[in-house]
Amino acid sequence: MDHEIDAIGLLCPLPVLRLRKRMMPLASGTRIRLLADDPAAIIDVPHFCNESGHMFHGMSEQDGHMIFIVEKR
């Protein structure tokens, strides 16, 4: 994985805001792994990807938090 953002303990919209800020300078095709535990992230992260044109590669759960994989387009 190219980059990782630890947003555990942050409430939405902060995980999405951190994701957006981290993605801005990155090249197209770069993948980011976002760790979050706010249940709203299940809705907010895919919505952000859809609205901004980035590729959402899915979500998994591990150790009580969610792991989102997003690719910059």
C-alpha positions as CSV (number, residue, x, y, z in Angstrom):
1,M,0.0,0.0,0.0
2,D,1.3,3.4,-1.0
3,H,0.0,5.5,2.0
4,E,-2.0,4.9,5.2
5,I,-4.2,7.3,7.2
6,D,-5.0,6.4,10.8
7,A,-8.4,8.1,11.5
8,I,-9.3,5.8,14.4
9,G,-11.1,7.8,17.1
10,L,-12.1,10.6,14.7
11,L,-15.8,11.3,13.9
12,C,-17.0,12.0,10.4
13,P,-16.4,14.1,8.4
14,L,-12.8,14.1,9.7
15,P,-11.7,10.8,8.2
16,V,-12.9,11.9,4.8
17,L,-11.4,15.3,5.2
18,R,-8.0,13.7,6.0
19,L,-8.3,11.4,3.0
20,R,-9.1,14.3,0.7
21,K,-6.2,16.3,2.0
22,R,-3.7,13.4,1.7
23,M,-4.9,12.6,-1.9
24,M,-4.5,16.1,-3.3
25,P,-0.8,16.1,-4.0
26,L,-0.6,12.4,-5.0
27,A,-0.3,11.0,-8.5
28,S,-3.2,9.3,-10.2
29,G,-3.2,5.5,-9.4
30,T,-1.8,6.0,-5.9
31,R,-3.6,3.8,-3.3
32,I,-4.4,4.9,0.2
33,R,-5.4,2.7,3.1
34,L,-7.8,4.5,5.5
35,L,-8.3,3.2,9.0
36,A,-11.5,4.4,10.8
37,D,-13.9,3.3,13.5
38,D,-16.7,5.8,13.1
39,P,-19.8,3.8,11.7
40,A,-20.6,6.8,9.5
41,A,-17.4,6.2,7.5
42,I,-19.2,3.2,5.9
43,I,-21.4,5.7,4.0
44,D,-19.1,8.7,3.8
45,V,-16.0,7.2,2.3
46,P,-17.7,5.5,-0.7
47,H,-19.8,8.6,-1.2
48,F,-16.7,10.8,-1.3
49,C,-15.1,8.5,-3.9
50,N,-18.2,8.5,-6.0
51,E,-18.5,12.3,-5.9
52,S,-14.8,13.0,-6.5
53,G,-14.2,10.4,-9.1
54,H,-11.8,8.2,-7.1
55,M,-11.9,4.4,-7.1
56,F,-13.3,2.7,-4.0
57,H,-11.7,-0.7,-3.8
58,G,-13.7,-1.9,-0.8
59,M,-13.8,-2.1,3.0
60,S,-12.8,-4.8,5.5
61,E,-12.9,-5.0,9.3
62,Q,-10.0,-5.9,11.5
63,D,-9.4,-5.4,15.3
64,G,-12.5,-3.4,15.8
65,H,-12.0,-0.9,13.0
66,M,-12.7,-0.6,9.3
67,I,-10.0,-0.5,6.6
68,F,-10.9,1.3,3.4
69,I,-8.9,1.1,0.2
70,V,-9.1,4.1,-2.1
71,E,-7.2,4.8,-5.4
72,K,-6.7,8.3,-6.6
73,R,-8.0,9.0,-10.2
